[in-house]
């Protein structure tokens, strides 16, 4: 949706927030509208200075969930050699990372919970790419139903986005490795295996036989080479 908001001219949110993290800016705005209501004002006890700091930090953390800034934020967090809780910049980055981990934590949940949500997300992506094609817009590679499969989407996302993100936090808090990082690694293996099986099913029988023949020839050549080396050493 973020991609769509930015690429389509004239969407309400893109116009309101000048194409800068339109969804995240909207989320922050709505959050403070809710907080301003008497029955949900959880910060009514804060003095003006405290409220200003709270608002600033909350907005920065929400805007950090824009995936366009993902690499920037994770790289900055990894660059911290010794974390200093007294350092305001360190604390802010840590809060950003915590929220990002929670924001894209689906794969840390049990497979019977997470996989149905993957299906829903893929359908949302495909519907968006279909709309973009109809409007003659470029389609994000990870949203194109003609090229993307569930395993291909998940393997890439887990390998290049989730694991580096979770590893960066686990470096500071090793306690999360088992309850949070381990399930993500298991999800990676699950979808990798699904992708291998899907590839086997999609590979024509003729090609499979050709690959077997090539493998057999390669093995025979390897055995022949080993035999010649062995004979030469005896001589």
WOGI-V380586 format. One record per residue. N is the residue number from 0. RES is the residue in one letter. OMEGA is omega as a letter, one per 20 degrees, with the letter a starting at -180 (* if undefined). D_CENTER is the distance of its C-alpha to the mean C-alpha in Angstrom with 2 decimals. Layout:
BEGIN
n: (N & N)
res: (RES & RES)
omega: (OMEGA & OMEGA)
d_center: (D_CENTER & D_CENTER)
END
This chain:
BEGIN
n: (0 & 1 & 2 & 3 & 4 & 5 & 6 & 7 & 8 & 9 & 10 & 11 & 12 & 13 & 14 & 15 & 16 & 17 & 18 & 19 & 20 & 21 & 22 & 23 & 24 & 25 & 26 & 27 & 28 & 29 & 30 & 31 & 32 & 33 & 34 & 35 & 36 & 37 & 38 & 39 & 40 & 41 & 42 & 43 & 44 & 45 & 46 & 47 & 48 & 49 & 50 & 51 & 52 & 53 & 54 & 55 & 56 & 57 & 58 & 59 & 60 & 61 & 62 & 63 & 64 & 65 & 66 & 67 & 68 & 69 & 70 & 71 & 72 & 73 & 74 & 75 & 76 & 77 & 78 & 79 & 80 & 81 & 82 & 83 & 84 & 85 & 86 & 87 & 88 & 89 & 90 & 91 & 92 & 93 & 94 & 95 & 96 & 97 & 98 & 99 & 100 & 101 & 102 & 103 & 104 & 105 & 106 & 107 & 108 & 109 & 110 & 111 & 112 & 113 & 114 & 115 & 116 & 117 & 118 & 119 & 120 & 121 & 122 & 123 & 124 & 125 & 126 & 127 & 128 & 129 & 130 & 131 & 132 & 133 & 134 & 135 & 136 & 137 & 138 & 139 & 140 & 141 & 142 & 143 & 144 & 145 & 146 & 147 & 148 & 149 & 150 & 151 & 152 & 153 & 154 & 155 & 156 & 157 & 158 & 159 & 160 & 161 & 162 & 163 & 164 & 165 & 166 & 167 & 168 & 169 & 170 & 171 & 172 & 173 & 174 & 175 & 176 & 177 & 178 & 179 & 180 & 181 & 182 & 183 & 184 & 185 & 186 & 187 & 188 & 189 & 190 & 191 & 192 & 193 & 194 & 195 & 196 & 197 & 198 & 199 & 200 & 201 & 202 & 203 & 204 & 205 & 206 & 207 & 208 & 209 & 210 & 211 & 212 & 213 & 214 & 215 & 216 & 217 & 218 & 219 & 220 & 221 & 222 & 223 & 224 & 225 & 226 & 227 & 228 & 229 & 230 & 231 & 232 & 233 & 234)
res: (X & X & X & X & X & X & X & X & X & X & X & X & X & X & X & X & X & X & X & X & X & X & X & X & X & X & X & X & X & X & X & X & X & X & X & X & X & X & X & X & X & X & X & X & X & X & X & X & X & X & X & X & X & X & X & X & X & X & X & X & X & X & X & X & X & X & X & X & X & X & X & X & X & X & X & X & X & X & X & X & X & X & X & X & X & X & X & X & X & X & X & X & X & X & X & X & X & X & X & X & X & X & X & X & X & X & X & X & X & X & X & X & X & X & X & X & X & X & X & X & X & X & X & X & X & X & X & X & X & X & X & X & X & X & X & X & X & X & X & X & X & X & X & X & X & X & X & X & X & X & X & X & X & X & X & X & X & X & X & X & X & X & X & X & X & X & X & X & X & X & X & X & X & X & X & X & X & X & X & X & X & X & X & X & X & X & X & X & X & X & X & X & X & X & X & X & X & X & X & X & X & X & X & X & X & X & X & X & X & X & X & X & X & X & X & X & X & X & X & X & X & X & X & X & X & X & X & X & X & X & X & X & X & X & X)
omega: (r & r & a & a & a & a & a & a & r & r & a & a & r & r & a & a & r & r & a & r & a & a & a & r & r & r & a & a & a & r & a & r & r & a & a & r & a & a & a & a & a & a & a & a & a & r & a & a & r & a & r & r & r & a & a & a & a & r & a & a & r & r & r & r & r & a & r & a & a & a & r & a & r & r & r & a & r & a & r & a & r & a & a & a & r & a & a & r & r & a & a & r & r & r & r & a & r & a & r & r & r & a & a & a & a & a & r & a & r & a & a & r & a & a & r & r & r & r & r & a & r & r & r & r & a & r & r & a & r & r & r & r & a & a & r & a & r & a & r & a & a & a & a & a & a & a & a & r & r & r & a & r & a & a & r & a & a & a & a & a & a & a & r & r & a & r & a & r & r & r & r & a & a & a & a & a & a & a & a & a & a & r & r & r & r & r & r & r & a & a & r & r & r & r & r & a & r & r & r & r & a & a & r & a & a & a & r & r & r & r & r & a & r & r & r & r & r & r & r & r & r & r & r & r & r & r & a & r & a & r & a & a & r & a & *)
d_center: (14.86 & 14.28 & 14.88 & 17.86 & 19.29 & 19.45 & 20.83 & 23.36 & 26.43 & 27.85 & 25.33 & 26.51 & 23.48 & 23.06 & 26.80 & 26.88 & 24.26 & 25.12 & 21.77 & 20.21 & 17.11 & 19.17 & 17.10 & 16.44 & 20.10 & 21.19 & 19.47 & 21.21 & 24.43 & 24.55 & 23.79 & 26.82 & 28.91 & 28.40 & 29.15 & 32.28 & 33.71 & 36.44 & 35.14 & 31.61 & 32.42 & 31.03 & 31.89 & 35.50 & 36.86 & 35.30 & 37.64 & 36.86 & 35.55 & 33.26 & 32.02 & 31.31 & 29.22 & 27.37 & 26.67 & 25.60 & 23.16 & 21.67 & 21.24 & 19.61 & 17.08 & 16.27 & 16.06 & 13.62 & 10.93 & 11.29 & 8.25 & 11.27 & 12.08 & 8.98 & 10.73 & 14.00 & 13.44 & 11.95 & 14.74 & 17.28 & 16.56 & 16.87 & 20.07 & 21.77 & 24.13 & 25.93 & 24.48 & 27.24 & 27.07 & 29.88 & 27.92 & 26.67 & 24.00 & 22.69 & 22.72 & 20.90 & 18.05 & 17.90 & 17.88 & 15.04 & 12.93 & 14.25 & 13.34 & 9.72 & 9.54 & 11.48 & 9.71 & 6.52 & 8.89 & 9.72 & 9.45 & 11.74 & 14.31 & 16.99 & 16.37 & 19.09 & 17.29 & 13.64 & 14.56 & 16.62 & 13.88 & 11.81 & 15.13 & 15.51 & 12.26 & 13.22 & 16.68 & 15.71 & 13.98 & 17.11 & 19.47 & 18.14 & 18.46 & 21.87 & 22.96 & 21.96 & 23.97 & 26.89 & 26.90 & 26.76 & 23.50 & 21.04 & 18.23 & 14.59 & 14.25 & 11.25 & 13.46 & 16.77 & 18.34 & 20.72 & 18.37 & 15.20 & 15.50 & 13.63 & 13.47 & 12.66 & 9.65 & 8.37 & 9.70 & 8.15 & 4.45 & 5.83 & 8.21 & 7.09 & 4.09 & 4.88 & 8.45 & 9.45 & 8.52 & 10.37 & 12.96 & 13.78 & 14.69 & 16.43 & 18.55 & 20.04 & 20.08 & 20.68 & 21.41 & 17.81 & 17.45 & 19.18 & 18.16 & 14.41 & 13.36 & 15.76 & 14.45 & 10.94 & 13.07 & 15.21 & 12.57 & 11.79 & 15.58 & 16.05 & 14.05 & 15.46 & 18.84 & 18.40 & 17.71 & 20.79 & 22.93 & 22.00 & 22.89 & 26.16 & 27.04 & 26.41 & 28.44 & 32.08 & 34.71 & 36.59 & 33.67 & 33.12 & 36.85 & 36.73 & 33.95 & 36.05 & 39.10 & 37.38 & 36.16 & 39.71 & 41.30 & 38.96 & 39.86 & 43.55 & 43.46 & 41.81 & 44.47 & 47.21 & 46.08 & 45.97 & 49.41 & 50.86 & 49.58 & 51.06 & 54.39 & 54.57 & 54.11 & 56.93 & 59.25)
END
